[in-house]
Amino acid sequence: MQRWTPRDVQALINGLRTEGVRVLGPRVGDAAILYDEIETLPIGYGDEQAPGHYRLTAREDQSRFGYNLGPSTWKQFLFPPEEAIFRVQDGEFISCREQPERMAFLGVRACELAAISIQDQVFMGDFTDPGYASRRENLLLIAVNCSQASGNCFCASTGDGPAVGVGADLILTELRPEDPYYLVEAQTEAGQSMISAVGGPAAAPGEIDARDEALAATRLQMQREFATEGIAEALYAALDHPHWDAVAERCLACGNCTQVCPTCFCSSTREQVNPVSLEVTHMRRWESCFTADHSYLSGGVVRPSVKSRYRQWLTHKLAGWEQQFGVSGCTGCGRCVSWCPVGIDLTEEVAEIRRSV
């Protein structure tokens, strides 16, 4: 394990960019922390979060990773919001798949790494999506251990954080935010190559202890607990529970929760016609199970009520995924709680249902 300074982290970014790697990480925009192409890291930003509430704040230190999760998710780069799949011209089918660019995600949190692993199962499981697979194969994952939790985090309950598990190439831990330094460890050969390129002294035993203490403190900061044992059976036994009506009275069916969720993968397709060339392009774009049209089958809408659509989202996320992929679709990131306009908290809704089942 190495010890890096902020200058070393910047050297990592510069080195990757010099090699032609597109570095994607946190930036400040639209009064939030967003994920986008970066040349450097933002300094001294944090946030405050509660149900239906997110505010970017200024920290009184030099932290590069002192924020919690904003509305951006890494899935936008692997599973784009809109993507051309193929086009038809003069009766010929032509693939629109482009040669993937090399990318590096910098600042991936533990719950987000778990979400990427889940989407890997969706898009590269029994059936492989070639676009997703090619982007995934050209990706470097530089993860960051969390040194603080937001008011909506519950990854400790789902077992997906705050410490980074497997799946990253490189793991950073930011310590002493007033004058930060970073502990760096590699999980893959690619990660070790990044460490070798930057260098740096070995971490001292006391610094490793400081990392472990920071992670333990982060777990204690989490205000939400989410009982996951037996959740699938409980939800399936409560499909007619009256609490679904209570949630539906508040839910706007806006789809915010599905848009900010790092694992949701609903999509729809449409044909885009060029009226001049008569070329037809088959497009795929993100969709939400909260829209009535998404459940349109055989001449009718299958889930016409908000109640039925919220129930579909929650039971699929927490129960159906277990049957399909052997893992829950929730990693405890808390984004759906923060970005719900009316502050619906799935941990409270599930707890209310389970109390009477």
BAKE-634293 format. One record per residue (C-alpha): residue in three letters; x negated, y, z. Coordinates in pm, whole numbers, padded with zeros to 5 digits, always signed. Each point is the difference from the previous one (the first is absolute). Example, Ala and Ser with C-alpha at 12.3 -4.5 7.8 and 13.67 -1.06 7.14 Angstrom:
% BAKE-634293
ALA-01230-00450+00780/SER-00137+00344-00066/
***
This chain:
% BAKE-634293
MET+00000+00000+00000/GLN-00134+00343-00100/ARG+00041+00350+00140/TRP+00085+00273-00251/THR+00038+00375+00016/PRO+00258+00204-00197/ARG-00278+00067-00249/ASP-00037-00375-00055/VAL+00374-00035-00066/GLN-00028+00279-00256/ALA-00297-00180-00156/LEU+00222-00308-00035/ILE+00264+00204-00184/ASN-00260+00164-00223/GLY-00168-00330-00080/LEU+00326-00169-00098/ARG+00099+00291-00222/THR-00341-00005-00166/GLU+00056-00367-00083/GLY+00328+00088-00173/VAL+00226-00115+00283/ARG+00315+00204+00054/VAL+00001+00077+00373/LEU+00350+00033+00146/GLY+00055+00120+00353/PRO+00169+00258+00223/ARG+00053+00359-00105/VAL+00223+00278+00132/GLY+00294+00093-00222/ASP+00368+00091+00038/ALA-00053+00044+00376/ALA-00096-00366+00040/ILE-00288-00244-00033/LEU+00025-00150-00349/TYR-00206-00263-00182/ASP-00162+00124-00319/GLU-00333+00018-00178/ILE-00252+00172+00226/GLU-00352+00140-00003/THR-00020+00047+00378/LEU+00206-00063+00314/PRO+00222+00257+00173/ILE-00129+00111+00340/GLY+00189+00075+00320/TYR+00353-00111-00089/GLY+00246-00194+00210/ASP+00376-00037+00010/GLU+00297-00046+00231/GLN+00271-00253-00077/ALA+00334-00104+00145/PRO+00317-00148-00154/GLY+00085+00224-00296/HIS-00294+00229+00078/TYR-00347+00054-00148/ARG-00221+00306+00041/LEU-00360+00047-00106/THR-00207+00156+00280/ALA-00345+00150+00044/ARG-00241-00182+00228/GLU-00266+00179+00199/ASP-00278-00230-00114/GLN-00179-00131-00309/SER+00192-00325-00045/ARG+00032-00135-00355/PHE+00255-00268+00093/GLY+00189+00164+00286/TYR+00336-00022-00175/ASN+00258-00277-00006/LEU+00187-00123-00305/GLY+00173+00247-00231/PRO+00250-00066-00279/SER-00255-00134-00251/THR-00068-00372-00028/TRP-00276-00183-00185/LYS+00256-00198-00200/GLN+00042+00297-00236/PHE-00341-00083-00150/LEU+00052-00377-00028/PHE+00372-00005-00076/PRO+00057+00342-00169/PRO+00331+00185+00046/GLU+00046-00015-00377/GLU-00187-00222-00244/ALA+00025-00081-00369/ILE+00002-00380-00041/PHE+00022-00045-00379/ARG+00121+00182-00310/VAL+00169-00113-00318/GLN-00094+00158-00331/ASP+00106-00126-00341/GLY+00114-00326+00158/GLU-00335-00064+00168/PHE-00037-00036+00377/ILE-00309+00185+00127/SER-00128-00016+00359/CYS-00039+00332+00179/ARG-00241-00142+00256/GLU-00310+00213+00018/GLN-00348-00098+00108/PRO+00007+00056+00377/GLU-00228+00259+00152/ARG-00219-00078+00298/MET+00154+00139+00317/ALA-00096+00032+00365/PHE+00260+00062+00272/LEU-00164+00195+00284/GLY+00180+00022+00333/VAL+00219-00312-00012/ARG+00152-00067+00343/ALA+00054-00349+00141/CYS+00375-00001-00064/GLU-00060+00120-00357/LEU-00256-00272-00062/ALA+00262-00251+00115/ALA+00251+00161-00238/ILE-00238-00039-00294/SER-00041-00365+00091/ILE+00378-00041-00003/GLN+00032+00164-00341/ASP-00276-00230-00125/GLN+00234-00289+00080/VAL+00289+00172-00179/PHE-00189+00085-00318/MET-00264-00274-00009/GLY+00183-00293+00160/ASP+00204-00253-00193/PHE+00026+00250-00285/THR-00278+00245-00082/ASP+00060+00356-00112/PRO-00296+00059-00235/GLY-00014+00376+00054/TYR-00004-00028+00379/ALA-00251-00286-00010/SER-00245+00187-00223/ARG+00012+00310+00219/ARG-00040-00208+00314/GLU-00305-00181-00138/ASN-00172+00334-00064/LEU+00063+00140+00347/LEU-00225+00072+00298/LEU+00168+00029+00340/ILE-00165+00226+00258/ALA+00206-00030+00317/VAL+00006+00211+00317/ASN+00080-00118+00351/CYS+00265+00217+00166/SER-00118+00211+00292/GLN+00346+00142+00073/ALA+00362-00101-00055/SER+00295+00210-00109/GLY+00327+00010+00188/ASN+00147-00243-00254/CYS-00277-00260-00030/PHE+00076-00359+00108/CYS-00265-00203-00187/ALA-00117-00159+00326/SER+00343-00169+00026/THR-00016-00139-00353/GLY-00362-00113+00044/ASP-00128+00221-00282/GLY-00206+00257+00190/PRO-00143+00224+00125/ALA-00325-00191-00060/VAL-00075-00088-00361/GLY+00015-00373-00065/VAL-00118-00180-00311/GLY+00025+00119-00357/ALA-00213+00316-00003/ASP-00338+00039-00167/LEU-00117+00256+00255/ILE+00136+00108+00340/LEU-00066+00341+00156/THR+00073+00105+00357/GLU-00011+00371+00079/LEU-00123+00081+00351/ARG-00058+00325+00194/PRO+00221+00221-00225/GLU-00150+00326+00130/ASP-00329-00103-00164/PRO+00094-00319-00182/TYR-00204-00302-00090/TYR+00115-00325-00157/LEU-00059-00367+00067/VAL-00011-00186-00331/GLU+00032-00373-00060/ALA+00029-00200-00320/GLN+00236-00292-00063/THR-00107-00076-00356/GLU-00306+00014-00221/ALA+00141+00314-00161/GLY+00023+00159+00344/GLN-00355-00098+00085/SER-00117+00155-00327/MET+00164+00328+00099/ILE-00175-00008+00338/SER-00334-00077-00165/ALA+00043+00290-00242/VAL+00058+00250+00282/GLY-00223-00148+00271/GLY+00021+00112+00361/PRO-00121-00133+00337/ALA+00153-00294+00183/ALA+00279+00073+00246/ALA-00087-00013+00369/PRO+00186-00241+00234/GLY+00155+00295+00185/GLU+00141+00137-00324/ILE+00164-00335-00079/ASP+00153+00004+00349/ALA+00132+00352-00073/ARG+00169-00132-00313/ASP+00173-00278+00193/GLU+00113+00247+00268/ALA+00144+00234-00266/LEU+00198-00283-00156/ALA+00133-00112+00338/ALA+00108+00358+00077/THR+00176+00023-00336/ARG+00205-00311+00078/LEU+00109+00156+00330/GLN+00111+00319-00178/MET+00268-00182-00199/GLN+00341+00095+00135/ARG+00199-00256-00198/GLU+00021-00373+00054/PHE+00149-00234-00257/ALA+00084-00357+00095/THR-00068-00210-00310/GLU+00049-00354+00133/GLY+00323-00153-00130/ILE+00096+00316-00183/ALA+00103-00174-00323/GLU+00240-00233+00181/ALA+00145+00290+00200/LEU+00066+00214-00309/TYR+00154-00283-00200/ALA+00228-00075+00296/ALA+00111+00364+00010/LEU+00106+00070-00358/ASP+00346+00105+00123/HIS-00125+00186+00306/PRO+00189+00328+00062/HIS-00326+00189+00045/TRP-00054-00003-00377/ASP+00299+00236-00021/ALA-00155+00230+00259/VAL-00325+00022-00199/ALA+00191+00055-00326/GLU+00178+00302+00150/ARG-00338+00172+00034/CYS-00186-00140-00303/LEU-00001+00229-00305/ALA-00107-00282-00237/CYS-00264+00244-00127/GLY-00266-00270-00040/ASN-00270+00199+00182/CYS-00090-00304+00209/THR-00058-00216-00308/GLN-00204+00268-00176/VAL-00246+00044+00289/CYS-00011-00369+00091/PRO-00337-00153-00098/THR+00153-00341-00078/CYS+00334+00069-00176/PHE-00015-00114-00361/CYS+00348+00048-00151/SER-00015+00120-00359/SER+00219+00051-00305/THR-00076+00008-00371/ARG+00122+00217-00285/GLU-00074+00058-00366/GLN-00147+00334-00106/VAL+00064+00077-00367/ASN-00202+00241-00213/PRO+00260+00145-00241/VAL-00264+00092-00259/SER-00211-00317-00023/LEU+00281-00226+00128/GLU-00258-00156+00230/VAL+00154-00159+00309/THR-00194-00020+00326/HIS+00103-00233+00279/MET-00048+00191+00328/ARG+00000-00123+00359/ARG+00056+00238+00289/TRP+00053-00016+00374/GLU+00356-00062+00111/SER+00166-00027+00340/CYS+00243-00258+00135/PHE+00183+00297+00155/THR+00137+00104-00338/ALA+00328-00160-00103/ASP-00119-00054-00358/HIS-00283-00222+00121/SER+00255-00265+00101/TYR+00190+00016-00329/LEU+00054-00357-00124/SER+00239-00155-00251/GLY+00210+00310-00048/GLY+00022+00119+00359/VAL-00187+00137+00300/VAL-00073-00280+00249/ARG-00076+00227+00296/PRO+00239+00297-00028/SER-00027+00129+00359/VAL-00284+00170+00184/LYS+00044-00261+00270/SER-00065-00286-00241/ARG-00304+00172-00152/TYR-00163+00083+00335/ARG+00063-00356+00118/GLN-00154-00134-00321/TRP-00312+00213+00044/LEU-00056-00089+00364/THR+00078-00372-00021/HIS-00212-00041-00312/LYS-00289+00194+00153/LEU+00000-00186+00331/ALA+00149-00340-00086/GLY+00015-00071-00373/TRP-00369+00079-00045/GLU-00085-00272+00250/GLN+00176-00253-00222/GLN-00148+00136-00324/PHE-00356+00079+00102/GLY-00051-00145+00347/VAL-00052+00344+00154/SER+00213+00295+00111/GLY+00038+00293-00236/CYS-00063+00247+00284/THR-00351+00086+00122/GLY+00101+00250+00270/CYS-00123+00315-00176/GLY+00307+00200+00114/ARG+00034+00199-00323/CYS+00367-00092-00043/VAL+00068+00146+00346/SER-00186+00326-00064/TRP+00141+00061-00346/CYS+00363-00091+00063/PRO+00188+00334-00017/VAL+00234-00107+00281/GLY-00265-00176+00209/ILE+00123-00360-00024/ASP-00250-00220+00184/LEU+00003-00362-00115/THR-00158-00116+00327/GLU+00298+00137+00194/GLU+00257-00129-00250/VAL-00139-00353+00009/ALA-00024+00008+00379/GLU+00365+00106+00024/ILE+00109-00288-00225/ARG-00215-00254+00185/ARG+00137+00103+00339/SER+00342-00137-00085/VAL-00088-00295-00224/
***
